[in-house]
Amino acid sequence: RLTGRDYISYSAVSTYQRCPLKYFFQYVADLPFETVASSLIFGGAIHTAIEIHFRALLAGETPPGLPDLLKVYDAAWKTDATAPIQFGKSEDTGTLRDLARRMIAAFQASELSKLDGELLAVEEEFRANVIPGCPDLLGRIDLIVADRDALRIVDFKTSRSAWNETKLQEAAPQQMLYCELARPLAREYGDRPVRLEWVVLTKT
């Protein structure tokens, strides 16, 4: 009733858990952000470039080269930079674009860009009632890959450094909920177990 939506998202729930007032400003009052962190725009733009890479694989095509994925990054950056950007120390648009070039190139050269198994979905939206009595959960899963042993839920993250156990624990609730969203698909593939995977792209 507050938001006009008949569903909830993990990001909305986690925002409310951290700060109910921020939840009100963002999801109820729908107020624009005064500033946006460069890390948020950077991560989103990298994520979009990787999405385009895997969409090409899903379509049976050769993935775009580095220059084309950098154009995707540039377009995503421009689209998401809707408020003044808060840059980190020694950061600006140019240094982050150079970092994006190096990060995308490293991704393309790695085994992570291939993902053994049958690629079933890229940035697929799922919706289901996970908790009786609550609104549907709506989630967008980065990749779903089927191999002989499991249905793999793959999530890409950007980070300043490698993840530790604390970061894994922080990310686990979202992935566990997304596993529930993917269970109907897992049953279609022989009721395979669902496995969580994180791919962390670091800035160092």
C-alpha positions as CSV (number, residue, x, y, z in Angstrom):
1,R,0.0,0.0,0.0
2,L,2.9,2.4,0.7
3,T,4.8,1.9,-2.5
4,G,2.1,1.0,-4.9
5,R,3.9,-2.3,-5.7
6,D,2.6,-5.8,-5.2
7,Y,6.1,-7.2,-4.8
8,I,9.2,-6.7,-2.7
9,S,12.9,-6.8,-3.7
10,Y,15.9,-7.8,-1.7
11,S,17.4,-4.3,-2.1
12,A,14.3,-2.8,-0.7
13,V,14.3,-5.1,2.3
14,S,18.0,-4.7,3.0
15,T,17.6,-0.9,2.7
16,Y,14.8,-1.0,5.3
17,Q,17.0,-3.2,7.6
18,R,19.8,-0.7,7.5
19,C,17.8,2.5,7.7
20,P,14.0,2.8,7.6
21,L,14.2,6.5,6.9
22,K,16.3,5.9,3.8
23,Y,13.7,3.3,2.7
24,F,11.0,5.9,3.1
25,F,12.9,8.5,1.1
26,Q,13.8,6.0,-1.7
27,Y,10.8,3.7,-2.0
28,V,7.8,5.6,-0.6
29,A,8.5,9.3,-1.2
30,D,10.6,8.4,-4.4
31,L,12.9,11.3,-3.8
32,P,15.9,11.7,-6.2
33,F,19.4,11.1,-4.9
34,E,21.4,14.3,-4.2
35,T,24.6,12.5,-5.1
36,V,25.7,9.1,-6.3
37,A,28.8,7.2,-5.4
38,S,31.3,6.6,-8.2
39,S,31.6,3.0,-7.1
40,L,27.9,2.5,-7.7
41,I,28.0,3.8,-11.2
42,F,31.3,2.0,-12.0
43,G,30.0,-1.3,-10.8
44,G,26.7,-0.9,-12.8
45,A,28.6,0.0,-15.9
46,I,31.0,-3.0,-15.6
47,H,28.0,-5.2,-14.9
48,T,26.3,-4.0,-18.1
49,A,29.4,-4.8,-20.2
50,I,29.6,-8.3,-18.8
51,E,25.9,-8.8,-19.4
52,I,26.4,-7.9,-23.1
53,H,29.3,-10.4,-23.3
54,F,27.1,-13.3,-22.0
55,R,24.0,-12.3,-24.0
56,A,26.1,-12.8,-27.1
57,L,27.1,-16.3,-25.8
58,L,23.4,-17.1,-25.0
59,A,22.5,-16.2,-28.6
60,G,25.3,-18.4,-30.0
61,E,27.3,-15.4,-31.2
62,T,30.9,-14.4,-30.7
63,P,31.1,-11.9,-27.8
64,P,32.0,-8.3,-28.6
65,G,35.7,-7.3,-28.4
66,L,37.1,-4.9,-25.8
67,P,36.5,-1.6,-27.8
68,D,32.8,-2.5,-28.1
69,L,32.4,-3.4,-24.5
70,L,34.1,-0.2,-23.5
71,K,31.4,1.6,-25.6
72,V,28.8,-0.3,-23.6
73,Y,30.5,0.8,-20.4
74,D,30.5,4.5,-21.5
75,A,26.9,4.4,-22.4
76,A,25.9,2.8,-19.1
77,W,28.0,5.3,-17.2
78,K,26.3,8.2,-18.9
79,T,22.8,6.7,-18.3
80,D,23.4,6.2,-14.6
81,A,25.1,9.4,-13.8
82,T,21.9,11.2,-13.1
83,A,23.2,13.1,-10.0
84,P,26.5,14.7,-9.0
85,I,29.1,12.0,-8.6
86,Q,31.1,11.5,-5.4
87,F,34.5,10.2,-6.4
88,G,36.9,8.4,-4.1
89,K,40.4,9.6,-3.4
90,S,42.5,9.9,-6.6
91,E,39.5,9.0,-8.8
92,D,37.8,10.7,-11.7
93,T,36.0,9.7,-14.8
94,G,39.2,9.1,-16.7
95,T,40.9,7.0,-14.1
96,L,37.9,4.8,-13.6
97,R,37.5,4.3,-17.4
98,D,41.1,3.2,-17.6
99,L,40.4,0.8,-14.7
100,A,37.3,-0.4,-16.6
101,R,39.4,-1.1,-19.7
102,R,41.9,-3.2,-17.6
103,M,39.1,-5.0,-15.7
104,I,37.1,-5.9,-18.8
105,A,40.3,-7.1,-20.6
106,A,41.2,-9.3,-17.6
107,F,37.7,-10.7,-17.5
108,Q,37.8,-11.5,-21.3
109,A,41.1,-13.3,-20.9
110,S,40.0,-15.4,-17.9
111,E,38.1,-18.7,-17.8
112,L,35.3,-16.9,-16.1
113,S,34.2,-15.4,-19.4
114,K,33.4,-18.9,-20.7
115,L,31.6,-20.6,-17.8
116,D,31.5,-24.3,-18.6
117,G,27.9,-25.7,-18.8
118,E,24.7,-24.8,-20.5
119,L,23.9,-21.1,-20.2
120,L,20.2,-20.8,-19.5
121,A,19.6,-17.2,-18.6
122,V,21.3,-13.8,-18.5
123,E,19.9,-11.0,-16.3
124,E,16.7,-13.0,-16.0
125,E,13.8,-11.6,-13.9
126,F,12.1,-14.1,-11.6
127,R,9.1,-13.5,-9.4
128,A,7.5,-15.9,-6.9
129,N,5.9,-16.1,-3.4
130,V,8.8,-17.3,-1.2
131,I,7.2,-16.5,2.2
132,P,3.5,-17.2,2.7
133,G,1.5,-14.1,3.6
134,C,4.2,-11.8,2.2
135,P,4.2,-10.1,-1.3
136,D,6.0,-11.8,-4.1
137,L,9.8,-11.6,-4.2
138,L,11.1,-10.0,-7.4
139,G,14.7,-10.6,-8.3
140,R,17.0,-10.4,-11.3
141,I,19.6,-13.1,-11.5
142,D,22.9,-12.4,-13.4
143,L,23.5,-15.9,-14.8
144,I,22.0,-19.3,-14.6
145,V,24.2,-22.1,-15.8
146,A,23.2,-25.8,-15.9
147,D,26.0,-28.4,-15.6
148,R,25.8,-32.2,-15.0
149,D,25.7,-31.7,-11.2
150,A,23.8,-28.6,-10.4
151,L,22.0,-25.5,-11.5
152,R,24.4,-22.6,-10.8
153,I,23.3,-19.2,-9.8
154,V,26.2,-16.8,-10.7
155,D,26.4,-13.3,-9.4
156,F,29.0,-10.8,-10.5
157,K,30.3,-8.2,-8.0
158,T,32.9,-5.4,-8.3
159,S,35.0,-4.7,-5.2
160,R,38.1,-2.7,-4.2
161,S,39.7,-5.9,-2.9
162,A,39.1,-9.6,-2.6
163,W,36.2,-10.7,-0.5
164,N,36.7,-12.1,3.0
165,E,34.3,-14.2,5.1
166,T,32.4,-11.1,6.3
167,K,31.6,-10.0,2.7
168,L,30.4,-13.5,1.9
169,Q,28.1,-13.6,4.9
170,E,26.7,-10.2,3.9
171,A,26.0,-11.4,0.3
172,A,24.6,-14.8,1.2
173,P,21.0,-13.8,2.1
174,Q,20.3,-12.3,-1.4
175,Q,21.7,-15.4,-3.1
176,M,19.8,-17.7,-0.9
177,L,16.5,-16.0,-1.7
178,Y,17.4,-16.1,-5.4
179,C,18.0,-19.8,-5.1
180,E,14.4,-20.1,-4.0
181,L,13.3,-18.2,-7.1
182,A,15.3,-20.6,-9.3
183,R,14.0,-23.8,-7.8
184,P,11.1,-24.3,-10.3
185,L,13.7,-24.1,-13.1
186,A,15.9,-26.5,-11.3
187,R,13.0,-29.0,-11.2
188,E,12.7,-28.7,-15.0
189,Y,16.3,-29.9,-15.2
190,G,15.9,-33.1,-13.3
191,D,15.5,-31.5,-9.8
192,R,19.1,-30.6,-9.7
193,P,20.6,-29.0,-6.6
194,V,21.1,-25.2,-6.8
195,R,24.6,-23.9,-6.2
196,L,25.6,-20.3,-5.4
197,E,28.6,-18.7,-7.1
198,W,30.1,-15.3,-6.7
199,V,32.5,-13.8,-9.3
200,V,34.2,-10.9,-7.7
201,L,36.0,-8.5,-10.0
202,T,38.5,-6.5,-7.9
203,K,40.0,-3.1,-8.6
204,T,43.5,-4.2,-7.5
